Amino acid sequence: MVTIEVYLKMRNNGKSLEEIQKENALSEGTAYTLELGYQCYLKKLSLDKAIKIIQKV
């Protein structure tokens, strides 16, 4: 199980989404959910705001 905190650390240390997914046997859905959290973190955008943006599309 990879928490969002652990995922952020791994991405900040240079690991790719694909590397993390493979090394931790994550499903594609879980990997992309964690990546969404990471991208929101980089943009300083809360997940609830990101969801509202996506719902408008």
C-alpha positions, 0 to 999 in steps of 0.5 A: 500500500502506497500512501499519497505522502510516500508517493509524493516523496518517490515522485519528488525523488525522480521516480516515474509513475510507471516505475512506482506502479510496477515496483509497488504492484499498483493497479492502473486506477490507483496509480493514476489517482495518486498521480492526480494527487501529485499533480494537484500538489505541484499546482497547489490545487486542492483535490476538491477543486480539481474534481469540480474542474473535471466535472465541468468538462 
